[in-house]
Amino acid sequence: MEAFQFTKAAAVPQAIAAASASTPAQPVRFIAGGTTLLDLMKLDVERPVQLIDINRLPLSEVAQLPDGRLKIGALVRNSDLAHHPLVAANYAVLSQALLAGASAQLRNMATTGGNLLQRTRCMYFRNSALPCNKREPGTGCSAIDGENRSLAILGTSKECIATNPSDMNVALAALEAVIHVQGSGGERDVPISEFFLLPGTTPHRETVLEPGDLITSVTLPAPRAKAKQVYLKLRDRASYEFALASAAIVAETTGGRFAYVRIALGGVGTRPWRSHEAEAALLGKPADARSFRQAAEAALRDARPQSQNTFKVELSKRCIQHALTLATQTA
């Protein structure tokens, strides 16, 4: 870990002004819980010249808005969010996803904004001695011909196959969250479908954020009273492990047929993977095993597995089918 300047921001404009000076050669980073950033600094993957502590900013509230939406401050801790009465009652898929992630100790520190920016667990990204286009553009992707069992099969490119590691982000994708950002250019609202970037030829750019941009809150649409929600995570061990495949389902059935459905996948995409193909395959169809399998096939139709993770194709299909079964059994 290299030496850095540490400052505490007392107000949002102050934090943004300080972070706007960030450049690739002289990076400036916000820090709240630090559950990802500090790890990467210790590994010499992140080398900020300045850290801006934002913990004193007034961004820790969960509140229902007059139009029924839920506003979640960027500094709300994962544990608090998972157990918040409004989240547990109306956004069960988010609560389940948060509780499936990390450990209780990490959830007590990790924040909503930080989780949105959680970086990949690809071993090559985290090892500064090995080539990685995400960490150092133009050096190559070691994972393609290397250890790739846990990596992505959807949204990959010849430059990068790293997986987005977050559970929370998968649930937010299924809930169609909106991310509120404030920067030197003002405020803007970014649908989660537009927030994360595919690796393409620039895998080092993971989101639409620019230097100085600060996530201030996330809003969720007003809950659908009749919809059932499920988050299912498949992993190598029962706790403190990242997903090999996961599925977030928000579904509403009428007369035994799908009237509304949102499906997002984790553990298999280079970003939280909303499957419009699976949703289209289900809408208006019976909530039965045949429809579930057709949706799963549609979701993985464009999968591009690597040498060690072909198993993820079938695993993901089964994950989707079982999650849909759970969601419709309680309908």
PABAFI-575169 format. One line per 3 residues: their letters; for each residue y, x, z of N, C-alpha, C. Coordinates in steps of 0.1 Angstrom, whole numbers. Layout:
<pts>
A = Y:X:Z:Y:X:Z:Y:X:Z; ... .
</pts>
This chain:
<pts>
MEA = -12:8:0:0:0:0:12:9:0; 22:6:-9:34:13:-10:45:8:-1; 55:16:2:66:11:10:74:0:2 .
FQF = 80:-9:10:88:-20:4:99:-24:14; 109:-31:8:119:-37:16:115:-51:20; 118:-54:33:114:-68:38:127:-75:42 .
TKA = 129:-87:37:140:-95:41:136:-109:44; 143:-116:53:141:-130:56:152:-139:50; 147:-149:42:157:-158:36:160:-169:45 .
AAV = 173:-172:47:177:-183:56:179:-196:48; 180:-195:35:183:-207:26:177:-205:12; 174:-216:6:167:-215:-7:176:-207:-17 .
PQA = 189:-210:-19:197:-202:-28:197:-187:-26; 197:-183:-13:196:-169:-10:183:-163:-14; 172:-170:-12:159:-165:-16:158:-163:-32 .
IAA = 163:-173:-39:163:-173:-53:171:-162:-59; 183:-160:-53:192:-149:-58:185:-135:-56; 179:-133:-45:172:-120:-42:161:-118:-52 .
ASA = 153:-129:-54:141:-127:-62:144:-126:-77; 156:-131:-81:160:-131:-95:161:-116:-101; 162:-107:-92:163:-93:-96:149:-87:-100 .
STP = 139:-95:-98:125:-89:-101:123:-86:-115; 117:-74:-118:113:-70:-131:99:-64:-130; 92:-63:-142:79:-57:-141:78:-43:-134 .
AQP = 88:-35:-136:89:-22:-130:93:-23:-115; 101:-33:-112:106:-34:-98:104:-48:-93; 91:-52:-91:88:-66:-87:93:-70:-73 .
VRF = 98:-82:-72:102:-88:-60:93:-100:-58; 88:-102:-46:78:-113:-43:83:-121:-31; 81:-134:-32:82:-143:-20:69:-141:-12 .
IAG = 70:-142:1:58:-142:10:60:-153:20; 49:-161:22:48:-171:32:36:-168:41; 24:-174:37:12:-170:45:7:-156:42 .
GTT = 9:-152:29:5:-139:25:-10:-137:23; -18:-148:23:-33:-147:23:-38:-141:10; -31:-142:-1:-35:-135:-14:-27:-122:-16 .
LLD = -14:-123:-14:-5:-112:-17:-8:-100:-9; -10:-101:4:-12:-89:12:-25:-82:8; -36:-90:5:-48:-84:0:-46:-76:-12 .
LMK = -38:-81:-22:-36:-74:-34:-27:-62:-33; -18:-63:-23:-10:-51:-20:-18:-40:-14; -28:-43:-6:-37:-33:0:-45:-26:-10 .
LDV = -48:-34:-21:-56:-29:-32:-48:-22:-43; -35:-21:-41:-26:-15:-51:-26:-23:-64; -29:-36:-63:-28:-44:-75:-14:-50:-76 .
ERP = -9:-54:-65:5:-58:-64:13:-47:-57; 25:-43:-63:33:-32:-57:47:-37:-57; 51:-47:-49:65:-51:-48:74:-41:-42 .
VQL = 86:-40:-47:96:-32:-40:103:-39:-29; 102:-53:-29:108:-61:-19:100:-74:-17; 98:-77:-4:92:-90:0:103:-99:6 .
IDI = 103:-111:2:113:-121:8:105:-131:16; 107:-131:29:100:-140:37:107:-154:36; 100:-164:32:106:-177:30:101:-187:41 .
NRL = 95:-183:51:89:-192:61:100:-200:69; 112:-196:69:123:-203:76:129:-214:67; 125:-215:55:131:-224:46:126:-238:49 .
PLS = 134:-249:47:130:-262:51:121:-269:41; 109:-264:39:100:-268:29:86:-271:35; 86:-277:47:73:-279:54:70:-293:57 .
EVA = 76:-302:49:75:-317:52:65:-323:43; 58:-333:48:50:-342:39:56:-356:41; 60:-362:31:67:-375:32:64:-384:21 .
QLP = 63:-397:24:61:-407:13:75:-411:8; 77:-411:-5:89:-414:-11:90:-429:-13; 102:-435:-15:104:-449:-16:96:-456:-27 .
DGR = 93:-448:-38:86:-454:-49:71:-452:-47; 66:-448:-35:52:-447:-32:46:-433:-35; 53:-424:-42:48:-411:-44:48:-403:-30 .
LKI = 40:-392:-30:39:-384:-19:45:-370:-22; 55:-366:-14:61:-353:-15:56:-343:-5; 51:-332:-10:45:-321:-2:54:-309:-3 .
GAL = 59:-304:8:67:-292:8:59:-280:4; 65:-270:-2:58:-258:-6:52:-250:5; 58:-251:17:54:-243:29:44:-251:38 .
VRN = 40:-263:34:30:-270:42:17:-262:42; 12:-259:53:-1:-252:54:-13:-260:50; -23:-253:44:-34:-261:39:-41:-269:49 .
SDL = -43:-264:62:-49:-272:72:-41:-285:75; -28:-283:76:-20:-295:79:-20:-305:68; -21:-300:56:-21:-310:45:-35:-317:44 .
AHH = -45:-309:46:-59:-316:45:-61:-327:56; -54:-325:67:-56:-334:78:-45:-344:80; -35:-344:71:-24:-353:72:-29:-367:70 .
PLV = -25:-377:78:-30:-390:76:-28:-396:62; -16:-394:56:-14:-400:43:-23:-393:32; -26:-381:34:-34:-374:24:-49:-378:26 .
AAN = -53:-378:39:-67:-382:41:-70:-397:37; -60:-405:39:-62:-420:35:-60:-422:20; -51:-416:14:-48:-419:0:-51:-409:-11 .
YAV = -54:-397:-7:-57:-386:-16:-69:-378:-11; -80:-385:-9:-92:-379:-3:-96:-367:-11; -95:-367:-25:-100:-356:-33:-92:-343:-29 .
LSQ = -79:-344:-26:-72:-333:-22:-76:-328:-8; -78:-337:1:-82:-333:15:-96:-326:14; -105:-332:6:-118:-326:5:-118:-312:-2 .
ALL = -110:-310:-12:-108:-298:-19:-103:-287:-9; -93:-290:-2:-87:-281:8:-97:-276:18; -104:-286:23:-114:-282:34:-126:-275:29 .
AGA = -128:-275:15:-139:-268:9:-135:-254:6; -123:-250:8:-118:-237:4:-116:-228:16; -119:-215:14:-117:-205:24:-123:-207:38 .
SAQ = -116:-202:48:-120:-204:62:-109:-212:69; -113:-217:81:-103:-224:89:-91:-215:92; -93:-202:94:-82:-193:98:-73:-191:86 .
LRN = -79:-190:74:-70:-188:62:-63:-201:59; -69:-212:60:-63:-225:58:-51:-227:67; -52:-221:79:-41:-223:89:-28:-215:84 .
MAT = -30:-205:76:-19:-196:71:-15:-200:57; -24:-203:48:-21:-205:34:-12:-217:32; -4:-216:22:6:-227:19:3:-234:6 .
TGG = 9:-245:4:8:-253:-8:13:-245:-20; 25:-239:-19:31:-231:-30:22:-219:-32; 18:-212:-22:10:-200:-23:-3:-203:-30 .
NLL = -10:-214:-27:-22:-218:-33:-21:-220:-47; -10:-226:-51:-7:-228:-66:-7:-215:-73; -3:-204:-67:-1:-191:-73:-13:-182:-69 .
QRT = -23:-187:-63:-35:-179:-60:-40:-172:-72; -44:-159:-71:-48:-151:-83:-63:-149:-83; -68:-146:-95:-82:-145:-97:-90:-136:-88 .
RCM = -102:-139:-86:-111:-130:-78:-119:-120:-87; -116:-120:-100:-123:-111:-109:-123:-97:-103; -135:-91:-102:-136:-77:-96:-128:-67:-103 .
YFR = -126:-69:-116:-119:-59:-124:-104:-60:-122; -99:-72:-120:-85:-74:-117:-82:-67:-104; -91:-68:-94:-88:-63:-81:-91:-48:-79 .
NSA = -96:-42:-89:-99:-28:-88:-90:-20:-98; -80:-14:-92:-70:-7:-100:-75:5:-108; -87:9:-106:-93:20:-113:-99:16:-126 .
LPC = -100:3:-128:-107:-2:-140:-98:-10:-150; -100:-9:-163:-91:-16:-172:-91:-31:-170; -79:-37:-171:-78:-52:-169:-65:-56:-176 .
NKR = -66:-64:-186:-54:-69:-193:-45:-78:-184; -51:-84:-175:-43:-93:-166:-34:-84:-156; -40:-73:-152:-33:-65:-143:-24:-55:-150 .
EPG = -29:-50:-162:-21:-40:-169:-23:-43:-184; -14:-51:-190:-16:-55:-204:-19:-44:-214; -29:-47:-223:-32:-37:-233:-43:-28:-230 .
TGC = -48:-28:-217:-59:-19:-213:-73:-23:-216; -74:-36:-219:-88:-42:-222:-93:-51:-211; -103:-58:-214:-110:-67:-204:-124:-61:-201 .
SAI = -125:-55:-190:-138:-49:-186:-149:-60:-183; -145:-72:-180:-154:-82:-176:-163:-87:-188; -157:-87:-200:-164:-93:-211:-178:-85:-213 .
DGE = -178:-72:-212:-191:-65:-213:-196:-60:-200; -190:-66:-189:-194:-62:-176:-200:-73:-167; -196:-73:-154:-201:-83:-145:-192:-95:-146 .
NRS = -198:-106:-152:-191:-118:-155:-198:-131:-150; -207:-130:-141:-215:-141:-136:-206:-152:-131; -195:-149:-124:-187:-158:-117:-175:-163:-125 .
LAI = -173:-158:-137:-161:-159:-145:-161:-171:-154; -150:-173:-162:-148:-186:-169:-156:-187:-181; -158:-200:-185:-165:-204:-197:-156:-213:-206 .
LGT = -145:-217:-200:-135:-226:-207:-121:-220:-207; -115:-220:-218:-101:-215:-219:-100:-200:-220; -111:-193:-223:-111:-179:-223:-105:-174:-237 .
SKE = -102:-161:-237:-98:-154:-249:-105:-141:-250; -103:-133:-260:-109:-120:-261:-102:-110:-252; -91:-115:-247:-83:-106:-238:-86:-108:-223 .
CIA = -92:-120:-219:-94:-123:-205:-103:-135:-203; -112:-133:-193:-122:-144:-190:-121:-147:-175; -110:-143:-168:-109:-145:-154:-108:-160:-150 .
TNP = -113:-164:-139:-113:-178:-135:-102:-180:-125; -96:-192:-126:-87:-196:-115:-95:-200:-103; -92:-194:-91:-101:-195:-80:-98:-207:-71 .
SDM = -87:-214:-73:-83:-224:-63:-91:-237:-63; -94:-243:-52:-100:-256:-50:-88:-266:-51; -78:-264:-44:-67:-273:-43:-61:-277:-56 .
NVA = -60:-266:-65:-54:-269:-78:-62:-278:-87; -75:-278:-85:-84:-287:-93:-81:-301:-89; -80:-304:-76:-77:-317:-71:-63:-321:-76 .
LAA = -53:-312:-75:-40:-316:-80:-40:-319:-95; -49:-313:-103:-49:-316:-117:-55:-330:-119; -65:-334:-111:-70:-347:-113:-60:-358:-108 .
LEA = -52:-354:-98:-42:-363:-93:-29:-364:-101; -28:-355:-111:-17:-354:-120:-4:-351:-112; -5:-341:-104:7:-336:-96:18:-331:-105 .
VIH = 30:-332:-99:42:-326:-105:47:-315:-96; 50:-303:-101:54:-292:-93:70:-290:-95; 77:-290:-84:91:-289:-84:96:-275:-82 .
VQG = 104:-270:-91:107:-256:-91:122:-255:-91; 127:-245:-83:142:-242:-83:143:-227:-86; 153:-224:-95:155:-210:-99:170:-208:-102 .
SGG = 172:-196:-108:186:-193:-111:192:-202:-122; 183:-209:-129:188:-218:-140:189:-232:-135; 186:-235:-122:187:-248:-117:173:-253:-113 .
ERD = 172:-267:-112:159:-273:-108:152:-279:-120; 139:-279:-119:131:-285:-130:118:-290:-124; 112:-300:-131:99:-306:-127:89:-303:-137 .
VPI = 78:-297:-133:67:-293:-142:54:-300:-139; 49:-308:-148:36:-314:-146:26:-303:-145; 16:-305:-137:6:-295:-134:-1:-291:-147 .
SEF = -2:-301:-157:-9:-298:-170:-1:-288:-178; 12:-285:-174:20:-276:-182:23:-263:-173; 19:-263:-161:23:-252:-152:15:-240:-154 .
FLL = 2:-241:-156:-7:-230:-158:-8:-226:-173; -8:-214:-176:-9:-209:-190:-23:-204:-193; -28:-207:-205:-41:-201:-209:-38:-186:-212 .
PGT = -49:-177:-210:-47:-163:-212:-42:-159:-226; -48:-164:-236:-44:-160:-250:-43:-145:-251; -32:-141:-256:-30:-126:-257:-21:-121:-246 .
TPH = -17:-130:-237:-9:-125:-226:-14:-130:-212; -26:-125:-209:-32:-130:-196:-25:-126:-184; -15:-117:-184:-7:-113:-173:3:-124:-169 .
RET = 5:-133:-178:14:-145:-176:5:-157:-172; 5:-161:-160:-4:-171:-155:2:-185:-154; 15:-185:-152:22:-198:-150:36:-197:-158 .
VLE = 43:-208:-158:56:-209:-165:67:-204:-157; 64:-199:-144:75:-194:-136:82:-182:-141; 95:-181:-139:103:-170:-143:107:-162:-131 .
PGD = 112:-150:-132:117:-142:-120:127:-151:-112; 125:-152:-100:135:-159:-91:131:-174:-89; 121:-179:-97:117:-193:-96:109:-194:-82 .
LIT = 113:-205:-75:107:-208:-63:101:-222:-63; 88:-224:-60:82:-237:-59:88:-243:-46; 94:-254:-47:99:-261:-35:91:-272:-30 .
SVT = 84:-279:-39:75:-290:-34:66:-294:-46; 57:-303:-42:47:-309:-51:48:-324:-49; 48:-332:-59:47:-347:-57:34:-352:-64 .
LPA = 28:-362:-57:17:-369:-62:21:-383:-65; 15:-389:-76:18:-403:-80:14:-412:-68; 20:-424:-68:16:-434:-58:1:-436:-59 .
PRA = -6:-437:-48:-21:-439:-49:-25:-452:-56; -36:-451:-63:-42:-463:-69:-52:-469:-58; -48:-481:-54:-55:-487:-43:-70:-488:-45 .
KAK = -75:-491:-57:-89:-493:-60:-97:-481:-64; -90:-470:-66:-97:-458:-71:-104:-451:-60; -115:-445:-63:-123:-437:-54:-122:-423:-58 .
QVY = -122:-414:-49:-120:-400:-51:-130:-391:-45; -135:-381:-53:-145:-372:-48:-142:-358:-53; -144:-348:-44:-144:-334:-48:-158:-328:-44 .
LKL = -164:-323:-54:-178:-317:-53:-177:-302:-57; -181:-293:-48:-181:-279:-50:-195:-273:-49; -199:-266:-59:-212:-259:-60:-209:-244:-59 .
RDR = -216:-237:-50:-213:-223:-47:-226:-216:-42; -225:-203:-41:-237:-195:-37:-241:-197:-23; -231:-199:-14:-234:-202:0:-225:-213:5 .
ASY = -228:-218:16:-223:-231:21:-208:-230:25; -203:-218:29:-190:-217:34:-183:-204:30; -170:-204:30:-162:-193:26:-167:-186:14 .
EFA = -167:-194:3:-172:-189:-10:-165:-196:-21; -162:-189:-32:-155:-196:-43:-165:-203:-52; -160:-213:-59:-168:-222:-67:-175:-215:-79 .
LAS = -187:-218:-81:-193:-215:-94:-190:-226:-104; -190:-238:-98:-185:-250:-105:-181:-261:-95; -170:-268:-99:-166:-279:-90:-160:-290:-99 .
AAI = -160:-302:-93:-154:-313:-100:-146:-322:-91; -134:-325:-96:-125:-335:-89:-125:-348:-97; -128:-359:-90:-129:-372:-97:-120:-382:-90 .
VAE = -112:-389:-99:-105:-400:-94:-108:-412:-104; -115:-422:-99:-121:-432:-108:-119:-446:-102; -117:-455:-111:-116:-469:-108:-125:-477:-118 .
TTG = -133:-485:-112:-142:-494:-121:-139:-508:-119; -141:-516:-130:-139:-530:-130:-151:-536:-137; -158:-545:-130:-170:-551:-136:-180:-541:-140 .
GRF = -181:-530:-132:-191:-519:-135:-188:-510:-146; -175:-511:-151:-171:-502:-162:-158:-494:-158; -157:-483:-164:-145:-474:-160:-132:-480:-165 .
AYV = -123:-483:-156:-110:-488:-160:-100:-477:-160; -103:-467:-152:-94:-455:-150:-102:-444:-145; -100:-432:-151:-108:-420:-146:-100:-407:-150 .
RIA = -100:-398:-140:-94:-385:-142:-105:-375:-137; -107:-365:-145:-117:-355:-142:-111:-341:-143; -112:-332:-133:-108:-318:-134:-119:-310:-129 .
LGG = -120:-298:-135:-131:-289:-131:-126:-276:-126; -133:-270:-117:-130:-257:-111:-142:-247:-112; -139:-234:-111:-149:-224:-112:-154:-221:-126 .
VGT = -149:-228:-136:-153:-226:-149:-142:-223:-159; -129:-225:-155:-118:-224:-164:-109:-213:-160; -101:-208:-170:-91:-198:-168:-79:-204:-161 .
RPW = -79:-217:-160:-69:-225:-152:-76:-237:-147; -70:-244:-137:-76:-257:-133:-79:-266:-145; -91:-270:-148:-95:-275:-161:-96:-290:-161 .
RSH = -85:-297:-166:-85:-311:-168:-94:-314:-180; -104:-323:-179:-112:-326:-190:-108:-340:-196; -100:-340:-206:-96:-352:-213:-108:-357:-221 .
EAE = -116:-348:-225:-128:-352:-233:-138:-360:-225; -140:-356:-213:-149:-364:-204:-143:-377:-201; -130:-377:-198:-123:-390:-195:-124:-400:-206 .
AAL = -122:-395:-219:-123:-404:-230:-137:-409:-232; -147:-401:-229:-161:-405:-230:-164:-416:-221; -157:-417:-210:-160:-427:-199:-152:-440:-200 .
LGK = -140:-439:-204:-131:-451:-203:-137:-463:-210; -139:-474:-203:-145:-486:-208:-160:-486:-209; -166:-475:-205:-181:-474:-205:-187:-478:-191 .
PAD = -200:-482:-191:-206:-485:-179:-207:-473:-170; -206:-476:-157:-207:-465:-147:-222:-463:-144; -229:-456:-153:-243:-454:-152:-246:-439:-156 .
ARS = -259:-436:-154:-263:-422:-156:-261:-417:-171; -263:-426:-180:-262:-423:-194:-247:-419:-197; -238:-427:-192:-224:-424:-194:-220:-411:-188 .
FRQ = -225:-409:-176:-222:-397:-168:-226:-385:-176; -238:-385:-182:-243:-374:-190:-235:-372:-203; -231:-383:-209:-223:-381:-221:-209:-375:-218 .
AAE = -204:-379:-206:-191:-373:-202:-192:-358:-199; -203:-355:-193:-206:-341:-189:-208:-332:-202; -215:-338:-212:-217:-331:-224:-203:-329:-231 .
AAL = -195:-339:-231:-182:-338:-237:-173:-327:-230; -174:-327:-217:-165:-317:-210:-169:-303:-213; -181:-300:-216:-186:-286:-218:-189:-283:-232 .
RDA = -185:-292:-241:-187:-290:-255:-181:-277:-261; -170:-273:-256:-163:-261:-261:-165:-249:-252; -175:-249:-243:-177:-238:-234:-181:-226:-242 .
RPQ = -176:-214:-237:-180:-201:-244:-185:-192:-233; -197:-193:-229:-203:-185:-218:-204:-170:-222; -204:-162:-212:-206:-148:-214:-220:-144:-212 .
SQN = -223:-131:-211:-236:-126:-210:-244:-130:-197; -236:-132:-186:-243:-135:-174:-240:-149:-168; -232:-157:-175:-228:-170:-169:-232:-182:-177 .
TFK = -241:-181:-186:-246:-193:-194:-250:-204:-185; -256:-200:-173:-261:-211:-164:-250:-220:-160; -237:-216:-161:-226:-224:-156:-224:-237:-165 .
VEL = -229:-236:-177:-228:-248:-186:-235:-259:-180; -248:-257:-178:-256:-268:-172:-252:-271:-158; -249:-261:-150:-245:-263:-136:-232:-272:-136 .
SKR = -223:-270:-145:-211:-278:-145:-214:-292:-149; -223:-294:-159:-227:-307:-163:-233:-315:-152; -241:-309:-144:-248:-315:-133:-238:-318:-122 .
CIQ = -228:-309:-120:-218:-311:-110:-210:-324:-114; -206:-325:-126:-198:-337:-131:-206:-349:-128; -219:-349:-133:-227:-361:-131:-229:-365:-117 .
HAL = -231:-356:-108:-233:-359:-94:-220:-364:-88; -209:-358:-91:-196:-362:-86:-193:-376:-90; -196:-380:-103:-194:-393:-108:-203:-403:-101 .
TLA = -215:-399:-98:-224:-408:-91:-219:-411:-77; -214:-400:-70:-208:-402:-57:-196:-411:-57; -188:-409:-67:-175:-417:-68:-178:-432:-71 .
TQT = -188:-435:-79:-191:-449:-83:-200:-456:-73; -208:-448:-65:-216:-454:-55:-208:-461:-45; -196:-456:-42:-187:-462:-31:-178:-472:-37 .
A = -178:-474:-50:-168:-483:-56:-172:-498:-53 .
</pts>
